[in-house]
Every structure is written in structure tokens, then in C-alpha cells.
Amino acid sequence: MNWFVLLLVFMLGDVADAENIEQKRVLAEKLVALMDTESMMDGIYNQVNQLTDSFSNDAGFSEAQLAIKEKYMQKISDLMKTEMGWQKFKEPTIAIYTKHFTQSELQGMVDFYQSDVGQSMVKKLPDAMAESFQQIQPIMMDVMPKIQKLSREMADEMFDNKN
């Protein structure tokens, strides 16, 4: 009889765990939808493209070369959106949220993002991030030559010390 009760307790525990995981998954799916994560990722890709464009030095290139560069930059951007788009990240993101947040925490985040303040944040965050990138860009432009110099020094030192 004791074994039967123990087995029943374990089975009911497994069912409860499965229901809890499913409820957490539903909340995580709702959360990423409310956060408009797909649009946010698109915005990040656009910002990265703009940042990359700002680092390139087009001086000395002909119009034909610049057109070729633009064509390939667009192909790279399209490839990134296809191969690294939201559809590739959606399930892993939901799994991570389900793993690291309790059902209560997920519900709290869903409640926040359903609120007027949460929706305002979702709408305004892309512009705030874009402005942040604009503020960072001059700083990066100043530091990039220093990073490139150090990279060249490292490569030279590594080449000199092959053995």
C-alpha cells in the first residue's frame, strides 16, 4: 500500500510539474509578444547596419565599387535577418524565460507589459536605443583607430614570436 501511495504522489508531482512548465511557457510566449521582441530585433539589426556603415571608409572608391559594396552589405543584412531572425530566436528565448523565471515573475512581467507604462516603454525603447547608438557612435569612432592599432601590434608580436 505504501508503494502505491508513493507512486501516486510521484505521478501527481510529475503532472503538476508538467502543468507548471506549460503555464510558464504560455506566459513566456505572451511576454515576448507583449515586448514586441521581433520588432526590437529588427531595430537592432538596422542600428548595427548603420553603425557598420559609419565605420567604413568609402574614400577612394569609385561609384561602381560603392555600388558593389552596397549590394553586398544588403546581402549580408538579408542573410542575418534570415539566418538570425526572430523565428530562430523565438523558441530558445521562450525556453530561457521559462527556465530562469518563476511563474509569478513571468506573470508580473506580463502584467507590466500589458500596462500603459509597459506599452509606452515598448513603443519608446527603439527610439531611445537609436539615440543611444547615436551617442555611442562618436565615442566608437574615436576608439576604433586605437583598437585597430593594438590589433596590428598584437598580430605583429604574435608573428614575431611564432616559435
C-alpha positions in Angstrom: 0.0 0.0 0.0 2.8 2.4 0.9 4.4 1.8 -2.5 1.2 2.6 -4.2 0.8 5.9 -2.3 4.4 6.8 -3.1 4.0 6.0 -6.8 0.8 8.1 -6.9 2.5 11.1 -5.2 5.4 10.9 -7.7 3.0 10.7 -10.7 0.9 13.6 -9.4 4.0 15.6 -8.9 5.1 15.0 -12.5 1.7 16.0 -13.8 1.8 19.2 -11.6 5.4 20.0 -12.9 4.3 19.5 -16.5 1.3 21.8 -16.0 3.5 24.4 -14.3 6.0 24.2 -17.1 3.2 24.6 -19.7 1.7 27.6 -17.8 5.2 29.2 -17.6 5.7 28.6 -21.3 2.3 30.3 -22.1 3.3 33.3 -20.0 6.8 33.4 -21.6 5.2 33.4 -25.1 2.8 36.1 -24.1 5.6 38.1 -22.6 7.8 38.1 -25.7 4.8 39.0 -27.8 3.9 41.9 -25.5 7.6 43.1 -25.5 7.4 43.2 -29.4 10.7 41.4 -29.4 10.6 40.7 -33.1 10.4 44.4 -34.0 13.0 45.2 -31.4 15.4 42.7 -33.1 14.7 44.3 -36.4 15.6 47.7 -34.9 18.8 46.3 -33.5 19.8 44.9 -36.9 19.1 48.3 -38.5 21.2 50.1 -35.9 24.1 47.6 -36.4 23.9 48.2 -40.2 24.0 52.0 -39.6 26.9 51.6 -37.2 28.8 49.4 -39.6 28.2 51.9 -42.4 29.6 54.7 -40.3 32.8 52.8 -39.6 33.5 52.1 -43.3 35.8 54.4 -45.1 34.5 54.9 -48.6 37.1 57.4 -49.6 39.0 56.5 -52.8 36.3 54.1 -54.0 34.7 54.6 -57.4 30.9 54.8 -57.8 30.9 51.3 -59.2 32.8 50.0 -56.2 30.5 51.8 -53.8 27.5 50.2 -55.6 29.1 46.7 -55.2 29.8 47.4 -51.5 26.2 48.4 -51.0 24.9 45.4 -52.9 26.9 43.0 -50.6 26.1 44.9 -47.5 22.4 44.4 -48.3 23.0 40.7 -49.0 24.8 40.4 -45.6 21.9 42.2 -43.9 19.3 40.0 -45.6 21.3 36.9 -44.6 21.5 38.0 -41.0 17.7 38.6 -40.9 17.1 35.2 -42.4 19.6 33.1 -40.5 19.5 35.1 -37.3 15.9 36.4 -37.4 13.3 36.3 -34.7 12.0 32.9 -35.8 15.4 31.3 -35.0 15.5 33.0 -31.5 11.8 32.7 -30.5 11.8 29.2 -29.1 15.2 29.5 -27.4 14.1 32.8 -25.8 10.9 31.3 -24.5 12.8 28.3 -23.1 15.3 30.6 -21.4 12.5 32.7 -19.8 10.7 29.5 -18.7 13.9 28.2 -17.2 15.0 31.3 -15.3 11.8 32.9 -14.2 9.1 31.6 -11.9 5.5 31.6 -12.9 4.9 34.5 -10.6 7.8 36.5 -12.1 6.6 35.9 -15.6 3.0 36.9 -14.6 4.4 40.1 -13.1 6.3 40.9 -16.3 3.2 40.2 -18.4 1.2 42.4 -16.2 3.7 45.2 -16.5 4.0 44.9 -20.3 0.2 44.9 -20.6 0.0 48.2 -18.6 0.1 51.6 -20.2 3.6 52.2 -18.8 4.8 48.9 -20.2 3.3 49.5 -23.6 4.8 53.0 -23.6 8.2 51.5 -22.9 7.8 49.1 -25.8 6.9 51.9 -28.1 9.6 54.3 -26.9 12.5 51.9 -26.3 13.5 51.6 -30.0 13.9 55.4 -30.3 15.8 55.5 -27.0 18.1 52.8 -28.2 18.6 54.5 -31.6 19.5 57.7 -29.8 21.9 55.8 -27.5 23.6 54.4 -30.6 24.0 57.9 -32.0 25.6 59.0 -28.7 27.9 56.0 -28.7 28.9 56.3 -32.4 31.4 59.3 -32.0 33.0 57.5 -29.0 33.4 54.4 -31.0 34.8 56.3 -34.0 37.5 57.7 -31.6 38.4 54.4 -30.1 38.3 52.3 -33.3 41.7 53.5 -34.6 43.2 52.7 -31.2 41.7 49.2 -31.3 43.0 48.7 -34.8 46.5 49.9 -33.8 46.5 47.4 -30.9 45.2 44.7 -33.1 48.1 45.3 -35.6 50.6 45.4 -32.7 49.3 42.1 -31.4 49.4 40.5 -34.9 53.0 41.7 -35.3 54.0 40.5 -31.9 52.4 37.1 -32.5 54.1 36.8 -35.9 57.5 37.7 -34.4 57.0 35.1 -31.7 55.8 32.1 -33.7 58.2 29.7 -32.0 
